[in-house]
């Protein structure tokens, strides 16, 4: 073996061309090195190569940004022509040194016109003129329509690379077309000495198809005709090279024959044979077989990157092409003997090749259009990814998602991305309507609703709902506030009597409109809210609007009671994926938000996440891949901070992530609305996400998160130009959560454990109806106005922990401190507060949360009940058993009856708290209940004392 085979083959009359091109290869010096060191004398390109180059790399992003107003084909052509020109300039010295024999770069006419002679000729001439370099070759396929185009283009003085040649008869037509073109120039007295052409004969595809046919023969003869099996086995992997040798034999006959002699004497050059498709598809075959055996005079071998590396490493440079050329005819006869019609095979391969190139070209244009869409939106450039050592794993995940065609399949509603059981697949398919909201939501109807609300003397919009039906409106209300001429939004998503009474007192009942929001129409909390305010308004249906699924009991109730309006949401949208449906957009309209601006931002994100976007450029896939990949590695506490103006957005994300991913013993734990803290407050189980609005006062968040990033915590920063960009963020996070669910191996569209608490609550309410009170349990200790309730298993564990850590098990602080100091890596605390959502509760709870995190370095979440049951409740019971759940209840200073029910809101809240605690305990969760008297702040001080006691032991 010679020292540098790609160079050494030149002494035998062969040139090595490179079957690859991309911008970074040209600008980064790789192509120049290939020319100087690896003996590369030319380059070929095709739609597949450009598709990969433009779609799968950032090489072209800067150039694309200057072409965003152009159509995809015009963009591609400008990019391709620029690449070809730059490559041609690098090869110009080769072209001149070899007297025009080498130094060519090929550019293909559109495969979409492969069967149109006139268009092919016109395109060849136009591209030749656009590139404007003497060493450019225009690629034309050897189709029936391409043959006359080859003659016309050659006669016009254009260098032609004839592509997609498989058969010997077709090759004869190609050579004849080239010669006719030269003869026409000669007859016209035009120069043809500078015209060059190659005939690209494809190889590996022949063996792939023939081998498949031989395998079929072998299977048919197995066990019946061993000699036939042996013959078919002998022929495998030999058809392409035999076919090539016969083509070369024909080349010599034509271009060294009498007819071409006159042209040769006048300065014409032979149309060299070019071996294409030279990477072996069968790993059992030598990776250089299509080079080693086909080296000869007046030939070109165009090789892809891996094949060139292999040939340089262990290829053999020797004049092999004429070896055993006589045996090639015998090989064809043997193939015919076993039923392989090579003419039929090669014809079919050309048909398939044209279609494959056409499909690649269509995909290329789609890829260019997708890339343009991404760059037009600016979304992908407005995110910062700082995930350090995890980057390689995330990139691998994204490539795997691309290989699995995740993005295309989700837009095609392919539910098997998540599960393969038919019944589950059907349910998932019925939950993918969030992908269609741009078409299914009636924007004009929303605009009419907004117009009718403006200056309508409405004091407040009171939204009665839970979970997915209420969180998006709450975000919009808190983010944008009250708009001139429009009412304010008041939320009720708590059964706490104090909360219910406060909402009623905060509005003018006669000048309020109540939105009853429930997908199922049967949510117990929403039903009770409606009953309460329907009576409070004198049963005035004209003050009520319903948002629900078609056919729900709420729809019928709304019709029967003469509601002001009824919005039937698409039934295939789950509650937590409903922000951009009527559940979010009806309140948005009545609040007076700029609907056009909201939809424009949503459309921008939909466009950035479109069906043709590859993972690296896809904001939803990128975010979801980060969450899923890091979650699987144990960094499952997705800690989200938002700029001040959109701080409430975290509550919506919390529900989406927790309820979607917390099941089957795994899940992501969203941590929202916590203070940033210091690096020493954190363990290594965090993924930080900062949703940052330009122009907000972000200094404190910027500096705090930077400090966490600098000590190694992974951080994703999403930059929003303004508050209205939230409309797009709703969709980005929905998509990302679907991706994360895929990576976690769960169904992100169900909530299998939510019903457990509901069923427990229903059973306890039935008990109340029969006995006039709820079942009573005894606390294991009462101290300072706080009672601790735990089950036997938890009590035994806490007393053992007290003994181990030498805490006093007879005191509340001792029992709590023992638990606080006995968590493991990856654990988190969840404060489940069945308290009024007011300052008197929130301030001491926030202090408990902050101190508990600082002392234990564990993530601490905070949710108000029963609202969190429709949010993080699924995670608590369906996720990993790594939570310590501290339920906090209190005495209600004054209860509120529910019209038409034998129980009050206070009883309902107590039943919900008890039912949820029972569900946690049945799952073996570390769960406790702290009941405080009416002095919530004083009661929570007892928890702070326990935290301080735990902290003392740590120092």
N, C-alpha and C positions, 0 to 999 in steps of 0.2 A: 504494500500500500504506500503510495507516494505521500509526501509531507503535507500537501494541502490539496485534497482531491478537487474542490470546486474550481481551483485555479488550474490544476494539472490537466483537467479534461480539455482545456483549450488546445493543447497540442494535438489532440485527436479530432479537432474540428468542431467540438461542441461548445456551446455557450450556456452558462447558467444564468437564468433570469429569476427574479424573486417574485413570488406570487403573494404580494402583500403590500399595502401602502397605508400610511396614516400620518397625520400632520406632525406629531411629536417625533416620529421616526426621521422625518426630513429636517425639522428644525433643531432636533437634539443631537444630530451628528451620527445617528445609527446608520442611516443609508450611506453616508460618506464612508463609514468604516466598512460596510459590506462591500462597497466598490473597491476600496483600497486593500482590504485584507482577505476578503472571502471570494474574490473573483466574480462578483455579481456584475453582469453586463447589461441588465435591463430589468424592467419591472412590468408585471401585468396586474391589472385590477379588474374587479367585477362588482356587481351590486352587493353581493354578500360581504365582500371585503369592506366596501364603503359603509354598509349598514353597521357592521361591527365597529368600525373606526369612529363613525359619527355618533352612533347611538350609545356605545358602551364606554365612552371616554369623555373627559372634559376638554379634550384638545381643541374642539371647535367652538366652545361656548363664547369666547370673546368675539370671534368672527361672526358667529350667529347673531349676536346682540346688535350688530350693525345691519342685519338683514331681516329683522322681525316683521317688516311690512310686506315681504315677498311671499309668494306661494311656495309650497314645499319643493316643487321641482326646480324652480328658479334658484332657491337657496342651495339645494344640492349641487346644481350645476356650477354655481359660482365657487362653492367650496371645493368641488372636485377639480375644476379647471385650474384653480390656484395651486392645489396640491400637484397636479400633473405638470404644470408649468415649472414649479420649483424643483420637482424631481428631474424633469427634462434638462433643466439647467445644470444639475449635478452630473447628469450623464452626457452632457454635450462633449466634454473632452474624450469620453469613450467613443462616442459617435464619430468624432473627427479622427481619432487615432486608428479606428478600424475601417475607415473609409465608408462609413454608413452601413457596415455589417451589423453592428450592435449599438448599444446606447439608447434603446427605445423604451418608451413608457406607453402603455396601452390604456385607452379610455373607451368604454363600451357605449354603443348607441343604446337607446332605451329598449330593453327586452320586450316591452309592451307592444312594439311595432315590428316584432320579429317576422311576422307574416305579411308585411306590407312593404313591397319593394320600393315604391316611390317615396314613402316616408323615410325608409331606411337610408336611401341615397341622400335625400335632403338633409337628414340629421347628420350623416357622416360628413357632408360638406360643411355644415354649420359648425360642428364641433371642431373639425380640422382648422377652420378659420378662427374660431374662438381661442383655441390653444396657441395657434400661431408659432409653432416651433417645428423645425424640419425633422426632428427625430420623434415626433408623436406617431403612434399607430392607433388607428380607430378600429375597434373590434366589431365585427359583423358576424352574426351566426350563419352557419352553413345550411340554413333551411331552404325550402324550395323558393321562397321569396328572397332569401338572402343571396343565392347564387347569382342572379342577374345584378343584384345590388353590388356584389363584389366586383363584377366586371365594370359596372358604371363608375364606381368609386376609384378603381385602379386607373381606368381611362381618364379620370379627372385628376390624376396625379397624387392620389392619397395613399399613404402607407396603410395596409390593411392587415390586421390580425384576425384571421378567420377562426371563429370559435365554435365549440360544440360539434366537432367532427368525431364520429364514432365508427362509421362504416367505410369499407374500401370503395364501394361504388360512389358514395357521397364525396369521398376524398378526391376521386377522379374528377368529379364535377367542379370541385373547388380549384384544383390545379388548372383545369381547362378555362375557368372563368378568369383566373389571374392572367393566363397567357393571352386570352382574347383581349383583355383590357390593355395589355402592353402592345399587342399588335395594332389595336386601334390608335394608340398614341403614335406608334411608328408610322402608320399610314397617314396620320395627320401632320407628320413632321415635328412632333413634339418630343421633348427629351424624356427619357424614361430611365436614365442611368442612376438617378437618385431615388427611385422607387424601390421600396422593400416590402416584403410580405412574409408572414409565417402562417402555416396551417396547423392549428392547435388540435392535436389528436388526443382525446381523453382516454385514460387508462383504467384507473382503479374502479370506476363505476362499472366498466365492462365485467371485471372479475367479480364484483359484488353481485351483479345480476346473474351471471352465468353460474357462479358457485351455488347460488340459491336454487337454480334449476337442477344442477347436478345433485344437490342434497335431496331434492324431491325424488330424483331418479333412484338414489341410494335407498331412501326409505321405502320406495315401491318395490325394489328388488331384494330388500333385506330378508335373509332366510330362505330365498327361493333361487337366486342366481348370483352366486358369489363372484363369478368372473365379471358380471356387469357391475357389481358393487366396486370391484377393484379398478375397473376401467374408469368409472366416474370419479373415483377418488384420485386417480392418477392425473386427471384433467383439471382438477381444481387449482385455481391460481395461475393458470398458464394461458388462458385465452387472450388476455389483454396484450401481453408481450408478443405472442404470436401474431396477433392482429397488427400490432405496431411494426413488426418486422416486415410484414407483407406491405404495409403502407410505405415503408422506407424503400422497399424493392420497387414499388410503383414510382416513388419519387425519383429514383435513379433512372428508371426507364424514360420518364417524361423529361426531366430537366437535364439529362445527359443524352437525350435522343436528338434525332435530326430536326424535329420541328423547332425546339427551343434553341438549337445551335445558332441559328441566324440572329436571334434576339441577344443571345449571350455575347456573340461577337460584336454586337452593336452597343454593348455595355449594360445589358439587363442582368439583374441578379436573380438567382433561383429563389423560388418561394420555399424557404426552409421548413422542414417538419419540426413542429414544437410539441414536445410531450407535456401534456397537462394532466391535472388530477393525479398527481404522483405521490400523494401520501397514501400509504397502505391502510385500508379500512379494517382488514383482518389482522388482529394482533399476532396471529400465529405465523404471519409472513414476515420476512426480513423488511425492516423499515426503509431500506434503501434499494429495494428490488427494482423499482421503476426508474432508477438512475443507473445502477451498476450494470444492468443488462442492455441498456439502450444508448450507449455512448458511441457516437460515430460522426463522420464528416457531415457538415451542413445540417446540423440539428441543434435545437435549443431544448433545454429542459427547464421548465418553470416550476420552482419548488416553494412550498410554504415554509414558514420559519422553522418548525420542528424537523422537517425533512432535511433542510439545509444543514442544521446543526448535526443531525445524525450522519449525513454524508461526509461532512467535514471531519467528524470524529472517527468514523470507522468505514467510510465508503471506499470503493475500489475504482481508481481511475485507470481504465484500460479500454482499448477499442473493441468493444463487445458486440456492437450492433449487428455486424455481419456474421457473427458466430451462429452456426446452425440455422441460418436463414432458410435453408431448403426444408428444414424440418417444420417450418411454420405452416406450409401447405398441408403436411400430414396431420398437424395438430387440428387444423380446420376440418379435415376429413373425419378425424376421430370424433370431434364435437358433433358433426352432422350425424355420425353413426349412432350417437346416443340421443339424438333428437333435438340437438341445439341448432337452431337456424340462426346463424350469426347475422345475416342481413336483417332478419326480423328483430333480433335483439338490439342491433345498433340503431335501427329506425325508431324503436320504442324509446331507447335511451335518449335520442335527440329530442323526441317529443317531450319526454319527462324533463330533460335538461332545460329546454326552453321555458317550460312552465315553472320549473324550480327557480330559474333566474328571474322570470317575471314576478313570481311570488316574492323573491328576495327584494326585487326593485320596489314592489308595492310596500313591502315592509320597511324598506329604506325610506320611502317617502313618508310613511306613517311615523317612522322614528324621527325624521327631520321635523315633521309637524309636531310631534310630541315634545321634542326638545325645544322647539320654538314656543310652544305653549307654556312650558315650564319657565323659560326665560322671560316670556312676556309677563307672567304673573309676578315674577320677582320673589316668589315664596321661598324657593330653595336657597336663594342667596341671603335671605333674612333669618337664617338659623345658624347657630354656632354649636358645633359638636366638639366637646372636649371630654373624651372618655378614655384617653390614655391607653393602657394595656389591653383594653377591651375592644379597641378599634378593629383589630384583625378578625376577631371572632364575629363581630357585627357584620363586617364586610363579607365574610364567608356565609353568614346567614342570609344576607341580601342576595348573594349570587345563587344560593339554593332556592330562594323564593322565586327568582327570575327563571331558574331552570324548571321549576315546577309551574311556571306561568301563573303565579298567584294573581297578579294584577288583572290579566286578561280574564282569568277564570272567575274572579269575584264579580267583575262587571258583567259576566255572562251568567251570574247567579248560580255558580257551581257550588252547591252546599257540601260536596264531598271534600272540599278543602279542609273541613273540620272533622267530620265524622263520616263513616261509610254505612252505618246501619240505615236501611231504607226509611224506617219510621222517623228517625232523628233527622235524616236528610230532608224529609218532607217538612218537618217543623222549622228547620233552619231556612229553607226556601221561603217559608211564610214570614220570615223576619228580616228580609233583605230590602224592604221597601224604602229604607233611608237612602238608598242609592238613587232613587227616582224622584226625590222631592222637587227637583227643578221642573219636572213635568206634571206631577200629580197634585201639587198644591195650586189652587186657583188664586193667582196673585191679584187679578182684577177684583175678585170678591173681597179680598183683604183690603184693597184700596177703597172700595165702597164702604166697608166697615169703618175704616179710619175716617173717611170723609163724614160719615154720619155721627162719629164720636166727637169730632172737632167742635168746640164751642157749644156742646149739647147740655151744659149745666149739669154735668156729672161730677160729683165730688170725688168718688173713688171707684176703682175697679178692684173688687175683692175676689181674689183667686182662691178657690176651695179645691185643694188637691193634695196629692202626696207623691214624693219621689219624682219619677220622670216627667210627670205632668205639671210639676210645680217648680222644679229647680231652674230650668232655663228661663222662664219668666222672671224669677227672682233675680237671676244674674242680670237680665236686661234692665230691670227696674233699678237695681242698685248701681248699675254702671251708668245709666243715662239720666236718672232722676226724673223730675217732672218737666214735661215739655209745655210750652206756652199754648193755652187753649185746650189742653188735654188733662184728663184726670190722673191722679197718682195711683200706684198699684199698692194694695195691701194684701199680704200673703197670710193664709191660714193653712198650715200643714202640721199642726200639733193638736192633740186632744187634751192637752193640759188645760184645766178649767180657767186658770188665770189668763192663759193665752187667748182662749176663746172669748172671754169677757173683754179683754183688752182690745181685740180686733173690733168687736161690736161697738165699743165706746169710742173708737178712734175715727169712725166714719159717720156721715149723715145717712142713716139707713134709707131715707126716702129718695136720696139723690145718689145712690150707689147702684152699680151693676155688678152682679155676682156671676163669675165664670165657674161653672161646675165642671171640673176637668178630671176625667177618668177613662182610661182606655177600655177597661172591662165594663165600666158602668156600675160595678158592684163593690168597689172598695169601701170597706166599712167606715173608715174615717171620713171620706168624702161624702158618703151617704148621710152620715150624722151631721156634718157641717151644713149640708143642704137643708136637712130637716129643720135645723136650728134657725137658719136665716130665712128660710121660706116662711116659717111662722112669724119671725120678727118683722118681715116686710108685709104682713097681712096676706100671705099667699099670693103675692103679685108676680105671676110668671113673667110679665113683661120686663122685670128687672133681672132676669136670669138668661144666661147663655150656656149652652152645653157643648163640650168638646168630648167626643167619644167615638168608639168604633161603630160601624154600621151594625144594626141589629141588637145592640146592647139594651139592657133594661133602662139605662139612662136616656137613650134616644126616645124610647116609648114614653118615659116619664116626662121628658121635655115636651113632646108633642101633646100629651094629655093636659099639661099644665100651661100651655100657651107661652112657652119660652120666647124671649125676644129673638133668638136665633139658635140654630143647631148646626154645628160643624162636624161632619162625619170624616174622621181621619182615615187615611188608607189603613186597612186592617193589618197589612204586612209590615208595619213599623212598630217595633217594641218601644216601650215607654222611655227607656234611657237613651234611645237613638232618635228621639222625636223632636229635638230642639228646633229643627228647620221645618217641621210639619205644622199643622194647625195648633198643636199644643204649645209651641213656642211663638208662632207668628201671629196668632189671634191676639194675645196680650200685647205683642210688639206693635201691632196696628193700633190698638186702642190706647196705647201709651203715647202715640204720636211719633214713633221713631221713623226715620227716613227709610222707608221700605225699599226704595230703589237702591239706596246705598247698601243696605243689608244684603239684598239679593246679588248685587254686583260683587260683593266680597265673597259670598257663598260660591258664586259662579267661578270666581277666580281660583278658589281652592279646588273646586271640582275639576277645573281645567288642569290645574297642576297635578292632580291625582288621576288624570284620565287613563283610559284603557291601554294606551300604547306607551305609557311612561315606564321606563325601567326603574328598578328599585333604587339605584344610586341617586337618581334625580327625583324620586317620588317622596314628597314630604310625609305622607301617611305611612308608607313602607319603612322609611328611614326611622321615624319615631317608634313605630311598632316593633321593628327589629331590635332597636336599642332596649326597649322595655322588656321584650320577651327574652332576648339573649342574656341580659344582665340578671333578669329575674331567675332564670334557670341556674345562674351561677351564684345565687344567694343574695344578690343585691336587689331584693324584691320590695324594699320600702321606697316607693316612688314619691319623693318629697317635692311637693309642688308649691312654688311661690309665684304670686302674680303682682304686677304693678298695682299701686294703690287704687287707680281708677277702675280696675277690673278684679279687685281682690275676691269678690264673691264667685268668680269663675271657678275657683278651686272646688267649691261645693258641688258644682255640676260634674266636674271631672272625677271627683271622689266617687260619686254614685256609678258613673259609667265604668270606671276601672274596677271598682270593688265588686259590683254585682255581675259584671261580665266575666271576670277572670277567677273569682273566688269559688272554686268548686273542684270536686274530685281530689280533694286533699292538697291542692296547690292554689296559687293565686298571687296577685300583686296587691300590696297594701298601700293605698294612697294616703299620704300624710299631708294635710292641707291646713292652711291658716295658722300654722305654728310660727313662733318667732324663729329667726335665722339661727341665733345662738352662736357659739364659738366652736372651733374644731374639736375641742375636748368634750363637747356634748354629744358627739356622734360616734357610733360604731361603724363598721365597714360594710353595712348592709344597705347603704343608701344609693339611690339614683336621684340626683337633683335635677329638677326642671324649672326653669324661670321663664314665665310668659311675660314679656317686657313690652310695655307700650312706650313708644317714643314720646318724649316731652313730659312724661310723668316725673315726679320726684323720686327717682330710683337710687339716689346716692347710697342710702343705708343698705338697701338690698344688694346693690352692685358690690359694695365693699365686703359685705358679709359673705356673699356667695363666692366672691373671688378668693377669700381666705379659705373657704372649704375646698374650692377647686385646687388651690395651691398645695394642699396637703394630700391630694390624691382622690378626692371624691369626684366621680364622673358627673359632669354638668352639661345639660342641653339648654341652650338659650334660644327662645323663639321671639324674634323681634316683630312686633306689630306696629304698623305705621300710625294707627289710631284705634279708637275703641270699636268702631264698626267692623274692624277685622275679626272681631269675635265670631261673626257669622261664619267666616271661613274656618275658624278654629273649631267650631262645633263639628264640622265635617272631618277636619284633619284628625281630631281625637277619636271620633267614631271609627274612622278607617284604621287608625293606629291600634286601637283596642281590638279590632277584628284580627289584625295581624298578630298581635301579642297572644291572643287566644289560640290562634293556629299554632304558634311556636310552643305554647304551654300544653298543647294537646287536649284542649277542652272546647266545649261549645260555648262561645261567648254570647249567645243569644237566648239562653234559657236562665232560669233562676230556681233550680230544683229545691232549694232548702228554704226559700222564703215562706212557703206554705206551712212549714212546721210551726212557726210562731203564730200564724193566723189560726191554724187549727186549735192550738192550745188556747188561744184567746177565746175562740168561739165556745170551746168546752167550758172554760171558766165563766163566761157570761151565761151559759145555760145553767151552770151551778148557781150563779147569783139569782137568776130568775126563779129557781126552785127554792132557795134557802134565804134569799134576802140579803146575803152577804157573800163575800168571796172566801175561799178556804184560807184558814189562818195557819201560819207557821211560826215557830218560836225562834228568836235570835239566839245565837250561841253566846253573845255578849252585848250589853248595852252600856254605853259609857259616854258621858258628856253630851247627851241628847242624840247620840248616833248608835244605831243597832246594826249588827253584822249578821247577815243571813248567808249560810253556806250549806251545801249538802254534806253528808257523812264522809264521803271520799275526800272532799276539799278540807274538811275539818281535821281529818287524820293527817293529811299532808302538811297543813299549816302547823299543827302541834309538833310534828316531827321536825319541821324546819326551825321552829322556835328552839327546840332542844339542840339541834345542830349548831345554830348560830348564837345560842344562849340569849335569846330574847324571852321576855316574860310572856308566856302564853295566856296569862290571866288578864292581859290588858289589850285593848284594841290596837294601840300603837305597836305593841310587840308583835301581834299577829300580822298586821299589815306590813311592818318593817321586814319581817321574815320573808314574806312573799316578794317584796320589792328587791330584796338582796339575793333572790334565788332564781333569777331568770337565766336562760341560756342564750348562747349566740343566736341571733336571728329572731329572738322573741320580741314582742311589742305589747304595749299596754293600750287598752281601749276603754276610755271613760264614756259610759253610756248614761247620759244625764236625762232622767225623766223629770225635768224641771222647766219652769217658765224660761223662755228665751229672752231674758232681759239682763240688764246690767248687774242686778243683784246676784244673778247666777253666773254670768259669763266671766266677770272679773276674778272671783275666787277660783273658778274652774281653770281659767287660763294660768293662774299662778300655780295651781296643782300640776298642771300639765308641764309648765316650764321647769319647775323644781324636780319633778319626777324624771324628766329627760336628762337634766343636768346631773342628777345623782346616779342614775342607772345606765346612762348612755343608750337607752333603748328608745325606739320610736314610740311616740304617744299620740294616739288619735282621740278626737273628741267628737261625739255625736249626741244630738238631742233626740230623745225618744218621744213618740214612736217613729218620728221622721226617719231616723237612721235605719229602721227595720226595712225600709224601702230603698236603702242605699247600701250601706256597708253590712247590713244584716246577713246577706247571702255569704259574704266573705267570712264573717265570724263563724258561721256554722258549716260552710262547705269548703273553706280553704284549709290551709295547713293548720295543725294544732300548735301554733306558736303564739297564741294570744293570751293575755291575762285580762279578763273582762271584769271591770268594776262598775257595776250598775249602781246608780245613785237615784234614790227616790226621796220624796218628801211629802209631808202632810199638805193638803190643799186648804188654804185659808177659807175658801168659799167654793162650793161645788156649783156646777151648772147643769140643769136637767136637759135631756134630749127629747124634744117633742116626739111622741109616738113610741118611745122606748121605755122599758121599765128600769133601765140603768142610766146613770148620769155620765158626763164626760170624765168625772173623777174616777168612777168605777171602771169605765172603759180604759182609761190610761193605766190604772192599777192592774187590770186584767192583761193588758198588752205587756206591761213590764214583767209580770209573773210568768206569762206564757213564753216570753223571750228567754228569760232566765232558765226556765224549764227546758227549752230547746237546747240552750248552750250546755246545760248539765247533762242532758241525754247524749250529747256528742262527746262527753268526757273532757269538756273545756274547763280550764281553770277560771271559774266564774264565781263572783260573790256579789252580794247586794248590800249596799250601805243605805240605810234609811235614816234620814235626818228629820228633825222636827221642823217647825216653821222657820227656824233660824238657819237658813242654808249656809250663809257665810260662816257662822259659828261651827256648824257641823263639818264643813270642809276644812276648817282649821285643824280638826283632829287628824285629817288625812295628811296635812302638812307636817304635823308633829311626827307622824310615823315616817314620813319621808326624811325629816331631819334626823330621826333616830337611825334610819338606814344609812344616811350619809356619814354619821359619826363613825360607824363601823368600817367605812371605806377609807378613812383617813387616819 
